[in-house]
Every structure is written in structure tokens, then in C-alpha cells.
Amino acid sequence: MSSTPTPTDAADLTAGQLLEAYAAGTLSPVEALQAVHARIDAVEDTIQALYAPDPEAAEREAAASASRWRAGTPCGPLDGVPVTLKENVPTVGTPVPGGTAATELTPATVDGPPAARSRAAGAVLVGKTTMPDYGMLSSGLSSFHPLARNPWNPEWTPGGSSAGAAAAAAAGYGPLHLGSDIGGSIRLPAGWCALASLKPSLGRAAVDPPYFGRAVGPLTRTVEDSALFMDVLAGPDDRDITSLPPAELDWRPPAEPDVAGWRVGLLLDAGCGLPLDGEVRDAVEGAARLFEHAGATVEPIEPFFTREMLDDLDRFWRVRGWAEFRQLSHDRQHRVLPYIADWCRGGADVTGVEVMRCVNRMLQIGQVTVAATAGFDVVLSPVSPVATFAAELPSPTDDVARPLEHIGFTVPYNFSHQPAATVNVGFTADGRPIGAQLAARRFDDVGALTAAAFLERARPAAAVPHWPPAALGLPG
């Protein structure tokens, strides 16, 4: 059974631990934020996770929270908890560059739904976090932001497109971090940084603007913190036409999750893309045995995602990119990351008939995924067929003609609208984290988190991340 050392730095406390300390009067939100700022000062030059931090505003928010806690009147379930938000989530007064130097930097006039909900819950906004150009890379490579790096080893990428969010979470910039995901952009960086995460059901957490398969969700160090954040993020908003109806969900996972009698599907072949690395396979098979030992039935699943599906998604996203890229001035086109510019040009000559085939393909992916996973309480798979890679590369293949060869395990659930959580289940011989994905039935977000909480509790000690990562050179 896993065990985690008690943090010696307030920057490494979970959100739950912070809230308990605030209530007991043993720590104040001001002290917690000071610890986070000290951590940022120590490692941000290396990790490069943040965009538009405003320390003075955060200090004012923390001081106001401290006053409320002293009076015994916290304003919400996250009062005084440090959070970061991915930079594509609008916050009043801050431009939304979308990771690219080609964007005109116009300050947002309203908070997006996740930002508004976080503020209403009393969270202290530490800053926004970086992302690659247009969110279309699985790394932190950006023409606008500095290169985000992985706290487990700065030579590695944290993943993307929620690159800064994952790096901030693993580095200890507070406990709660928000990412977004249309093909794996929460789960891939979580898996490559040893984090817990949830891509919720489509519409569970409102997002503006909505898009095919797009979800926002937490990247945290523990499943319990992901659940705590989801309790705040979940709910409809008129700006999101995909919003699900209000639902009273008990987000907090049980202290001892019981999976006896569950049917667990084991998917070890994505159907296309990069071959599964042996160390990743071993770690996920070990996770499957933990379910079996706890009384669950584990059954292998045949691959259901295909090369045609992946290629048509790539084609559709290229057309979307080209539609935006072609409207830029010549000067602004030259500001886009060259890899992304080349990728966008791949959509220039796609016909309308092909685009319609791609739209129908997205519907097919959803139908096939739901059918293939029906009857299982949860489907266990790797997050990615490979572990993290060099920080300077845009993707594991470093090939603009084959940019998505690593998303076969994650992307189907964006179009089936199923929730999918992640948890760390091991490390490679050279110390790279290995994430497992747990996809539940449509709308069963709590089930996905429960499965992740079970693995988090049952995994062997060797699979437990010790925070902060030793590569940061911090005491701990």
C-alpha cells in the first residue's frame, strides 16, 4: 500500500490539508501563499510554468481570505487555496494569447466559467499557466511563452497542451491547477508529471467557448484534490451549450475505495500509433493485478480506435488551424511556431466533402468507443504508449506528418464524452513517470475518480511520487 511522506513545506500541502490548517488556525492563507511564492522564486526560472502572475493581487486575495478565516466566515470551499488556471481560460484584465505570438494581446473583459467559479469559491489565483501555440502540441513549445519544462527532470517535457499547469502542479505552485483537453491535453501532461487528473464528461464543467470534445478539469497531486476542485468547477453555464444539467454529486472519493465486483476492461493496444513501451505495459498490467486482488474482474479489450479515425481527426484539426492561420496578416503568420504553421498548411487543400467525412468520423469515434467499453465499470489503459521525452520536441515523433501518434488511448473519450481520470502507477528505469488512465461510463465522473483513488491507495511504494521532485534541488 502506498504511503507519502508528510510535507515539510506549505507549498507541498494538498488543498485538503491547507483547508484543515486554516480551520485549525495553524496556518493562514497568507503564509500558504508566501510559501508558494518562495517556491516560484526558487524554480520558475527553470520550470517556466507561469503566464501573467500578479503577486500583489494574489497577496490581497490571501489577506482577505485570512481575515475571513479569523472571523470564522470562509466564503467558499476553496477559500485561501492557491490555484492556477491555463492561459486559454479568460480572466478579467489579462490577454489570452492561446500560446502563440501571432495573437493580438487584448485583455479579457469577463472571467470564463472556471475562473468565475474558482473566485466565487474563494480560491487565490497565483497566475495563469503556459501552453503551446493554439494548444495543438503535446509539449510546452510555444512562440509566445518560454519553454515549459518537467520538474522531474528539466530536460524532459511536462507534456501539453496543459504544459504549464502540469509543471506548476509538480513543482509545488499550490495544490490546484486547471487544464483543458480536446484529445489528451489534461491527461497526457498529468501522466508525464506523475499527477492525478480528470477529463470530466463533456459539459460537466462549463467552458467558454465550447468545442467538439473540449473539457476543462483539474491537474493535482492527489485524487482527493481533483475531486475537491471538481466540486467547484462542475455545473452549467449559459455560455456553454454543452453544459449538463445541475447534479448533486458526492465528489469526495471514499477513504477506502471498494472495487470488489467491478468489471474492469484492460486496454493495452490503442489500435494505431506508437507501439506500447515495455515499461509502460508492465506498470499498467501491475495496476490491473491490483484490481484483481481487490475482487474486481479484469477482462482484456480489443482495440477499437483505428488509423482512419486518427488521420481524420488530424485532418479536421488541421483545417480548423488553417481557417485561423489564413486570416492572419503575413507578419503574424511568421510569428506562429514554424512546426504549427506547417501543420496548419496541411489543412489548406482539404475539400468540403473531406471535412464532412471528418465530422462524421468524430461521431463514429464516440459511438464505437461507447459500444466497446459498455458493460465495464471502468477501462484501464496507459495514458500514453510512451513516457515523457525531450523538452524541445513538439511531440514524441517530432514529425509534423505524424503529430498525433501518442494520443490513441486518450482521444476516443473526448468524442464519446466519457470521463477519464489519471493516476501515477510507476516510473521508468530512468525516472520518468508512468500514468494509468481510468475511463468510466458516460456521466460517471465519480466512478472514474473512485477507480483512480483505489489505484492511488493500492499502488506499491515504488510508484508513489515523492514531492517535491528531487531534480528541483529542494529540501523534502
N, C-alpha and C positions, 0 to 999 in steps of 0.2 A: 504494500500500500504506500502511496506517495506521502511525502512529508516535505514541508517547505520551511526553511529557516525563518525565524522571526526577523522582520526588517529592523535595521538599526538606524535608518534614515526615513524621515516622514515622507520623502519623495517616493519611497517604495511601498508605502502603505496602500492597501486596497481602499476603494470607496467606502465599503462597509466598515473597515477599521477606522477610517477618518471620521465617519459619522458617529461611531461609538465613542471615539475620543472627544469629539465636540460635545456630545451629550453629557459625558462624564466630567467635562471641564479640564481634561488632562492635556489637551492640545486645542489651539484655536485655528480658525481658517487663515488668519494672518500668518501664523507660524508655518502652517502647511504650505502656503503659497511661497513663503520665504525659502523653504526647503526646495521647492520645485524650481524657483528662480536660481538658487545656488547650483542645482543640477544642470540647468540650462547653461549657466555661465561656464560650468566645468566641461561640458561635452558638445555644445551646439556647434562650435567651430569644426568639429569632426563629423557630427551626425547630419547637420544641415536639414533639420526636420521642419522648421518653423517658417511661416509667412505672416508678415504684418503683426508681430506680437506688440501688445500695448501694456507694458508692465505697470504704468501708472493707473490705467483704468482697472486692471486686474487687482491692484492693491486697494483701490477704492471699493471694489466689489467685495473683496475679502474682509475689509474693515467693517463694511455694513453687515456682512454675514456674522462676523464676530459679535457685533452688538446685538443682533437678533438672538444668537445662541445664549449670550449672557442674560438676556431678558426671558429666555425660555420660549421664544416665539419664532422658531425657524420657519421660513416662508415656503419651503417645499422639500421634497425628498432628496434633493441634491444640494441643499443649502451649504455653501462653502466648499464644495468639492471641485478641485481643478479639472477642467476639461479642455480638449482641443477639438476643433471642427475642420474638416477637409476644406480647402480653399474654394471649392466649387459650391459650397453651401453659403448662400449670401448672408452677410451680416452688415447691419447698417453702418455706412460710412467707409466701408472697405471695398476696393475694387475686386472683381472676380476675374482674374486673368485666364483661368482654365489651363494653367500650366504653360502657356505659350506667350512669347514676347510679341506675337502678332496682334494681341488683343488691346483695344483702347481701354485705358485704365479709368473707368467711370465708377465712382463709389456706388455701392448698392444703397437703395433708399429704404428697403424693408428687410427684416430678418426672414430667411427661409424658415419653413416649418421646424426643422430640427433645432435651429438656433433659437427660435422663439420658445420652443418647449424647454430647452435647456435653461434659458434665462429665467423662465417662469418658475422652474424647479429650484432656483437659487444657485445654479452652478456658476463657478468663477471661470470666465473664458481666459485661458492662458494665451491663446493665439490660434491662428489658422495653421494648417499643415500643407506641405508641398505636394505637388502631383506632376506627372509628365504632361507633355503637350496634348491637349484635348482629352486627357485621361485614357489614351489608347496605347500605353506601353505597360509592360509588367516590370517596370523598374522606375527609378526616380529621375531618369534622364529627362531634362527639360531645357528649353531655350530661354526660359524666364527665371526659374528658380535654380539655386545651387544644387549640385548633385547630392541627393539624399543617400545616406549610407546605413548599413545594418549594424546595430550596436553589438551584435555577436562577433562581428569582425568587420571593420570599416572597408575592407577590400571587397566585401560582398554587397549585393543589392538588398534593400529591405523588401523588394517587390513593388508592385504597383497595380492599379494606379494610386491606391491609398498609401503612397510611399512614405510621406512624412508622418501620417497617422501611425503607421506601424513602427517607424523608427522612434517616434516620440513615446509610444507605449512601452517599447522595450527598453528605452533609455531612462524612463522614470520621470517624464514630464507630467506627473499626475497620473491618476488611475483610469480615466475615461477618455476615449478618443473615438471620433466619428469618422467613418469612411463611407464610400459609395461603391456600387457594384453593378455592372451590367454583363459581366462574363466571368467574374472571379476577383474583382478588384478590392474586395474586403478580404476574402478567404485566402487568396494567394499570398499577399504580404503577411497576413496573420500566420499562415503556415510556415513561412520562411523566417519569421521572427519569434517563433515559439509562443504565440499568443492564442488566447481564446477569442472567438468572434461569432457573429451571427449575421448571415444574409437572411433577413426575415422574408416571410411571404410577401408577394407583391401587394403593395397597398397597406401593409400593416403599419409602417411608419411613413407618414406623409413626406413627399419630396416635391420640390418645385424647381424646374419643370419636370413633370413625369416623362418617362420614355420607355420604349419597349424593354421590359425586363429589368428596369432600373430600380434599385433598392438602396436605402441607407441603413447603416447598422453599426454596432459597436466593435471596436478592437480594444481588448483589455488583457490584463494578465491572468484573470480568473474568470471562470464561467459565471460565478455569482455576480461579479461586477457587470458582465454583459447583460445579465438578467435585470440588474438594478437600473442600468441605463435604458434598456428596452421598455421598462415600466414607464419611463418618462417619454420616450420617443414615440411609443405606439399611440395611434389614434388618427382619426380622419382630419382632413383639412380641405376646404373648398378649392384650393389651388391644385390639388392632386386628384384628378378624375378617376384614378385607380384606387383611391382610398377604400379600405374595407370599413364596414360599419363598426361603431364602437363596440368593444368587447371587454368584459371584466375577466382578465386572465390573471392567474396566480403565477407570476413570472419567476419567483424565487425557487430555485431547484431544491429538492429535499436534501437534508444533510447526508442521508444515506440512500441514494437513488436505488430503487429496486427494479431490475430489468428481467427478473425471473419470468419466464413465459413469453417474453418478447420474441418476435421473428425479426432477425437481422439479416439483411442482404449484404453480401460481401462482393464488391465490385473491384476487381484488380486489373481490368483491361478496359481502358476508356473507349476502345473501338477504333481510334485513329490517333495520330500524333506521335510524340516521342515515346520510345519504349520505357517501361517502368524500371526504374533503377532498383537494383537488388536490395540495397539497404532500406529503401523506402518500402518495398514489398515486405521485407522481414518485419519492419516496425508495425505496419498495418495488420499483417497476419497475427502478430503478437497481440494487438488490440482486439482482434476477433476472438482470440482464445480467452481473453478476459471476459467477454460477453458470455461465452460458452460456460466458463467456470461459474458464472453468476446465475446460470439457469436459463439463459436465452438459447434459442435455436438459431444457428448461423448457417445460411444457405448461399452458395455462390450464385451470382447473377451473370448472365451472358451480356456482352457489350451491346448497347442499343444506340449509341451515338456513332455517326458514320462520317467518312471523309466528305461526302457530298454536303452533309449538314454543316460541317466546319467551314468548307470552302464557300458556301453560300452566305454564311454569317460574315466571313471576312469580306466577301464581295459587297454585301449590304452596307457594312460599316465603312468600307472604302468610298462608296457612293455618298454616304452621309458626310464623310470627311471632305470629299471633293466639292460637294454642294456648298460647304462653308469656305473652303480654301479658294475656290474660283472667284468668290466675291471680294476677296482681299485685294488691296492695291498691290502693284508689283513690288513695292518696297516692303509691305507687310508680309507678302508671300516669302520673301527672302529671310524674314525673321523666324519663320517656323523651323523647328528642328528638321534638318535635311532628311532624316530617316522617315519622319512623319509626312513631310512634303512628298517624298517618293511614294509612300504608301497611299496617300490621298489621290495622287495621279493615277493610281491603279483603278480608280472608280470613274475616270473621265469618259470612257467609251462603253460603259455598261448600258445596254438598251433598257427601255421601259419594260419589255417583256421579261428580261432577266431580273429586274428589280422586283416585279410581281412574283416571280418564282421564289425569290429570296424571302419576301414577306410571307408567302405561303409556307416556306420551309420553316420559318420561326414557329408557325402554328403547328406544323408537323412535329418539330422537336418537342414542343410541350406535350402533345398527345402521346407520342412514343415514350417519353420519359415517365409520364404518369402511369401508362399501361405497364411499363417494365418494372416499376417499383411498387405497384399495387400489391397489397397483401402483406407488406413488410411494415413494421413499426418504424424502422429506420434503415437506411442504406449506408453502410460503412465503406469508405474508399480512401485512397490518398487524396490530399488536396491537389497535389501536383505530381506528375510522374518523376520529377527531379527535384533535388534540393536547390537552394539558392545558388547564384552564380555571380560573376564579376560585376561590380557596381556600375562600370562604364558601359555595359552592354544593354541594348534596349529589350532583349528577350533572350531566352536560353539558346535559340538558334542563331541569333544575330543575323537574320536573313529576312529582308523585307518581303520576299516572296513567300516565306513560311513563318509568319509572325506569331501564329496562334497555336503552335503545336503542343503547348503545355496546358491548355485550358479545357481539355476534353472531359475531365472529371467535374469541373465546376460549372461550365456554361449551360449544360442542359437544364439545371434547376432555375436559372433565370427565366426561361421560357415555359417551364412547367409551373412556375410561380410557387414552388415548394421551398420551405425554409431549409437552410443548411448551415450547421454550426461547425466550428473547428476547435481542435484542442491538440496540443503537442503530445506526441507519443514516442519520441525518441530523438536521437542525434546520430548523424553520420560519424564515421571514424575521425573525420577532421573537424567535427563540432558543429556542423550545420543542422539546424532544427528540421524535424520531420513532422508535418501536420497530418492529422486524420480529419476527414470530412464526414459529417453525420447528417444526412438529408432525411427529413421526416415527411409525412403526408402533407398535402396542401393544407395550409392554415394551422398545422400543429407545431407552431413555433416553440411552445413549451416542451413538446416532446423532443425536438431537436436539442434544446438546451439540457433537458434531463439526461439524454444519452451522452452529451458532452460532459456533463457533471459526473456521470458514472465513470467515464474513462479518466477524467481528471483525478478522481479519487482512487481508482483501481490501478492506474499505471505504475510501473516499477519506479523506484527511486532514481534510476539512471535516466529516466525520461522526464524528470521534473526540472523545469528551468530554475536556476538559482539567480535571483535578481540582486543587484544589477549585474549584467553580463561582465565577466572578468576583463574582456577586451577594453572596456571603458576605463580601466585602471582606477576604479573607485573602491573604497572600503565596503565590505559587505560579505 
